[in-house]
Amino acid sequence: MTETTDFTPGLEGVVAVETEIAEPDREGGVLRYRGVDIEELVGRYPYEHVWGLLVDDDLDSAMPQPEPYEPARLTGNAPADLQAETARLGGQWQLGKLNEISDAQAREDLGRLSSQMMGIVARSARLADGVTEPVPDDVVRRGSTAAEKFLLQWRGEADPRAVKAIDTYWICTAEHGLNASTFTARVTASTGADCAAALSSAVGALSGPLHGGAPAYVKPMLEDVAAMGDPEKWVVETLDSGKRIMGFGHRVYRAEDPRSRILKRTARELGSPQIEIAEQLEDAALAELERRHPERPLKTNVEYYSALVLDVAEIPPPLAPAMFACSRVAGWSAHILEQKRTGRLFRPSARYVGPSARPLSSLG
Ligand code: COA
């Protein structure tokens, strides 16, 4: 019997795996994928090659083209559709169990699934827009990048600004170490389940508002601030009432979140109509948070400018978690493969704190 260690709620600070994929550098405010700073990737390589870097450690490799596939029964609720359809693909494609297939086969399954998952989100978003007819395959195939294909499959057209917004957002959020959904993917993979089961369970974990949904709150907040016309006053009143300012603070980073820096630049370049008010609110919030929490740096996080970039592409706020899932297929796939190659079945312990032994009659 292995010795148990102290209980740490939420496993914060507990090292559960060793990884070669990425880990946020909390003090330096840098995020590197396989050692490469994401600043160097954005604008140089499209998302699908960043997928190749993360999964294969090779920028010449890429997520494959999606193959023709007809989702079974979409509802228009993208995270639920994505989770259900991804699990269904395991059966449809008769995927092998991770502990019975080769690494090369697992890599192939993950590639097929990843590109199909983007298609499922696009089709679900199209249905949410009230359109049931799919866009013809030859139109989708005209897209030269994954982001362009995604928009074509959703709307039948792809505005270049929207393509750039989505590509940048996907690259910035493709991987971020052992967060809740990635951990979930690894736990499922560690049981030897197939790749579709591992990816669909990750989607379930991501669908919760504490993980994937914060950009949805930023846009209405900026509208409030604009309506009031006084960001400093808005910040003071919000903090005095005990509320948090969405898009600030981070569990890991103590310096500026590097993804926020890139997304801010992108929002400006793409002419986001909310960039001015966002920058005014950011200045006011950073100053006041610093004054109130001198002991703890509370900087702008990824969600703040993500909201503006997604807005440029006219992504409705409720679709934000599914957009996040599209980007994370790269990180999840890389972790599922790493788990298969180097990992061990997860079986943590729980400390029992329930009633001590008692007779059934005592419940009567
Ligand atoms: N606005 C105002 N105060 C904040 C704050 C924010 N965005 N983030 C943290 N704080 C304050 C807390 O009120 C707390 O103050 P207290 O000690 O006086 O109670 C202190 O900073 C520490 O907060 P804590 O929740 O322990 O920090 P954390 O590092 O665990 O939390 C977040 C990280 C992201 C959950 C937190 O910063 C937050 O809620 N941010 C807003 C939501 C958000 O942007 N989410 C997206 C994350 S990518």
Boltz pocket constraint, residues with backbone or C-beta under 6 A from the ligand:
constraints:
  - pocket:
      binder: B
      contacts: [[A, 210], [A, 214], [A, 239], [A, 243], [A, 244], [A, 245], [A, 246], [A, 247], [A, 248], [A, 249], [A, 250], [A, 251], [A, 252], [A, 293], [A, 296], [A, 298], [A, 301], [A, 302], [A, 303]]
      max_distance: 6.0
